[in-house]
């Protein structure tokens, strides 16, 4: 059976998720989408579409989409949609789950791996995060949830760029790339974005293309931990707690770093080290992904994970003309980069 792809749509309060959902529910894009609305109702879709006072309400739109308000567990909601689809009561080929503006997308993503029934029917396609270009800098400064939403994203959609200055958008874009260099970006003012920028991204599928922004890689190579601070510095210098300092004005708890090597890994040592990392730092490891060169292997090994859940798969054969090596990206909260890097280096042949 072909799994039904599901997209998690997240973003901070007021970012524009509802505007985007309204366009998805109304425009003739050819998809039959079931939209699952969050249960808290802070920014629900227009009242003429959703009925708020029932436990579950399903409304079919004239473009073939379905909108469903959920007042219960996501696993139950997905199971109910699957049953109705199998019984011929509902017809959809994609699911979009909108989280609340203050939600951590991690537990929502984990649902697709933790529950066997959900995993046997649905495929997590991607986490799409809408970012308010005008207010995101302040939101990222003040709310860890906003950082998490960016850190988990496979795709970042920038809204309100039309009411932001070019300098604001440029500074925000640079900061988003520091937090999550593997997520691609697109503009989505007033929810106007091609449906292909939202659906069928295959962001959560293992593949042998590790999408890391090349500018980020270059910046990492020239990064210096020592820096001069001014009155705007966000650092806490009162103790010896260390934060990676990416920008003079903003210090994000959630950030990314990359490990690369042109030497192969010893399989047993790497398995043991990664297992230990996940045990110790799993709750702080938002997303991680990599293409690995393993000793005595003629194929790439692909790995990725969310928090404590990590999986590997066999990728394509190494091309004869292709330089062999490993690339890994880790996105998390206050992860000790040196511990990761030194441990991974000790796993190399």
FENKA-V819209 format. One record per residue. N is the residue number from 1. RES is the residue in one small letter. PHI is phi as a letter, one per 20 degrees, with the letter a starting at -180 (999 if undefined). D_FIRST is the distance of its C-alpha to the first C-alpha in whole Angstrom. Layout:
n & res & phi & d_first
N & RES & PHI & D_FIRST
N & RES & PHI & D_FIRST
//
This chain:
n & res & phi & d_first
1 & x & 999 & 0
2 & x & f & 4
3 & x & f & 6
4 & x & e & 9
5 & x & f & 12
6 & x & c & 15
7 & x & d & 19
8 & x & e & 22
9 & x & d & 25
10 & x & c & 28
11 & x & q & 32
12 & x & f & 35
13 & x & g & 37
14 & x & n & 38
15 & x & f & 36
16 & x & p & 34
17 & x & f & 31
18 & x & f & 32
19 & x & f & 33
20 & x & f & 30
21 & x & f & 28
22 & x & g & 30
23 & x & f & 30
24 & x & f & 26
25 & x & f & 26
26 & x & d & 29
27 & x & e & 29
28 & x & e & 27
29 & x & e & 24
30 & x & n & 22
31 & x & e & 19
32 & x & d & 18
33 & x & d & 18
34 & x & e & 19
35 & x & e & 22
36 & x & d & 22
37 & x & e & 26
38 & x & f & 28
39 & x & e & 30
40 & x & e & 33
41 & x & m & 34
42 & x & f & 36
43 & x & b & 35
44 & x & f & 33
45 & x & f & 32
46 & x & g & 35
47 & x & f & 36
48 & x & f & 35
49 & x & e & 32
50 & x & d & 31
51 & x & d & 33
52 & x & e & 34
53 & x & e & 35
54 & x & d & 33
55 & x & f & 30
56 & x & b & 27
57 & x & c & 27
58 & x & d & 25
59 & x & c & 26
60 & x & e & 25
61 & x & e & 26
62 & x & f & 27
63 & x & e & 25
64 & x & n & 22
65 & x & e & 22
66 & x & c & 22
67 & x & d & 24
68 & x & c & 24
69 & x & e & 27
70 & x & c & 26
71 & x & d & 29
72 & x & b & 27
73 & x & f & 25
74 & x & f & 22
75 & x & f & 19
76 & x & f & 21
77 & x & f & 20
78 & x & f & 17
79 & x & f & 16
80 & x & f & 18
81 & x & f & 16
82 & x & f & 13
83 & x & f & 14
84 & x & f & 16
85 & x & f & 13
86 & x & f & 12
87 & x & e & 15
88 & x & n & 16
89 & x & e & 18
90 & x & c & 17
91 & x & c & 16
92 & x & b & 15
93 & x & c & 13
94 & x & b & 14
95 & x & c & 16
96 & x & d & 20
97 & x & d & 22
98 & x & e & 25
99 & x & e & 28
100 & x & f & 31
101 & x & f & 34
102 & x & d & 35
103 & x & e & 32
104 & x & e & 31
105 & x & f & 27
106 & x & g & 27
107 & x & f & 26
108 & x & f & 23
109 & x & f & 21
110 & x & f & 22
111 & x & g & 20
112 & x & f & 16
113 & x & d & 18
114 & x & e & 20
115 & x & d & 18
116 & x & f & 15
117 & x & f & 13
118 & x & f & 13
119 & x & f & 12
120 & x & e & 9
121 & x & c & 8
122 & x & d & 10
123 & x & d & 12
124 & x & f & 15
125 & x & e & 16
126 & x & a & 20
127 & x & d & 23
128 & x & d & 25
129 & x & d & 29
130 & x & e & 32
131 & x & c & 35
132 & x & f & 38
133 & x & f & 40
134 & x & e & 44
135 & x & d & 43
136 & x & f & 41
137 & x & g & 44
138 & x & f & 45
139 & x & f & 42
140 & x & f & 41
141 & x & f & 45
142 & x & d & 45
143 & x & c & 41
144 & x & f & 39
145 & x & g & 36
146 & x & f & 36
147 & x & f & 36
148 & x & f & 33
149 & x & f & 31
150 & x & f & 32
151 & x & f & 32
152 & x & e & 28
153 & x & f & 27
154 & x & e & 25
155 & x & c & 27
156 & x & d & 30
157 & x & d & 31
158 & x & e & 35
159 & x & d & 37
160 & x & m & 40
161 & x & f & 41
162 & x & f & 43
163 & x & d & 46
164 & x & c & 46
165 & x & f & 48
166 & x & f & 47
167 & x & f & 48
168 & x & f & 46
169 & x & f & 43
170 & x & f & 44
171 & x & f & 45
172 & x & f & 42
173 & x & g & 40
174 & x & f & 42
175 & x & f & 41
176 & x & f & 37
177 & x & f & 37
178 & x & f & 39
179 & x & f & 37
180 & x & b & 33
181 & x & f & 34
182 & x & e & 30
183 & x & e & 29
184 & x & e & 30
185 & x & c & 32
186 & x & b & 32
187 & x & e & 35
188 & x & b & 34
189 & x & f & 37
190 & x & l & 36
191 & x & m & 33
192 & x & e & 33
193 & x & b & 30
194 & x & g & 28
195 & x & g & 25
196 & x & f & 23
197 & x & e & 26
198 & x & d & 23
199 & x & d & 20
200 & x & l & 17
201 & x & e & 20
202 & x & l & 18
203 & x & f & 21
204 & x & e & 19
205 & x & f & 17
206 & x & f & 19
207 & x & b & 21
208 & x & e & 24
209 & x & d & 26
210 & x & e & 28
211 & x & e & 29
212 & x & c & 32
213 & x & f & 35
214 & x & f & 38
215 & x & f & 40
216 & x & f & 39
217 & x & f & 40
218 & x & f & 43
219 & x & f & 44
220 & x & f & 43
221 & x & f & 45
222 & x & d & 48
223 & x & f & 48
224 & x & c & 51
225 & x & f & 51
226 & x & f & 55
227 & x & b & 55
228 & x & e & 58
229 & x & d & 57
230 & x & d & 59
231 & x & f & 59
232 & x & e & 55
233 & x & f & 54
234 & x & e & 51
235 & x & e & 52
236 & x & e & 53
237 & x & d & 56
238 & x & f & 57
239 & x & c & 56
240 & x & d & 54
241 & x & f & 51
242 & x & d & 49
243 & x & d & 47
244 & x & f & 46
245 & x & d & 48
246 & x & e & 46
247 & x & b & 48
248 & x & f & 52
249 & x & d & 51
250 & x & c & 47
251 & x & d & 46
252 & x & e & 42
253 & x & f & 41
254 & x & e & 38
255 & x & b & 38
256 & x & c & 36
257 & x & b & 38
258 & x & c & 36
259 & x & d & 37
260 & x & c & 38
261 & x & b & 39
262 & x & d & 40
263 & x & d & 40
264 & x & f & 37
265 & x & e & 36
266 & x & e & 37
267 & x & f & 33
268 & x & f & 35
269 & x & f & 37
270 & x & f & 34
271 & x & g & 32
272 & x & f & 35
273 & x & f & 36
274 & x & f & 33
275 & x & f & 32
276 & x & f & 36
277 & x & g & 35
278 & x & f & 32
279 & x & f & 34
280 & x & e & 37
281 & x & d & 36
282 & x & g & 32
283 & x & f & 33
284 & x & e & 35
285 & x & e & 32
286 & x & f & 30
287 & x & b & 28
288 & x & b & 28
289 & x & a & 27
290 & x & a & 28
291 & x & d & 28
292 & x & d & 30
293 & x & d & 32
294 & x & d & 33
295 & x & g & 35
296 & x & m & 35
297 & x & d & 32
298 & x & e & 31
299 & x & c & 28
300 & x & f & 27
301 & x & d & 26
302 & x & d & 24
303 & x & c & 24
304 & x & b & 24
305 & x & a & 24
306 & x & c & 25
307 & x & l & 28
308 & x & e & 28
309 & x & e & 24
310 & x & c & 24
311 & x & c & 22
312 & x & c & 22
313 & x & b & 21
314 & x & e & 22
315 & x & d & 23
316 & x & f & 24
317 & x & f & 27
318 & x & f & 31
319 & x & f & 32
320 & x & g & 36
321 & x & e & 37
322 & x & e & 35
323 & x & f & 37
324 & x & e & 36
325 & x & r & 36
326 & x & d & 34
327 & x & c & 33
328 & x & c & 32
329 & x & c & 32
330 & x & c & 33
331 & x & c & 33
332 & x & a & 35
333 & x & e & 38
334 & x & l & 41
335 & x & f & 39
336 & x & f & 42
337 & x & g & 41
338 & x & f & 44
339 & x & f & 43
340 & x & f & 39
341 & x & f & 41
342 & x & f & 43
343 & x & f & 41
344 & x & f & 39
345 & x & f & 42
346 & x & f & 42
347 & x & e & 39
348 & x & f & 40
349 & x & f & 41
//
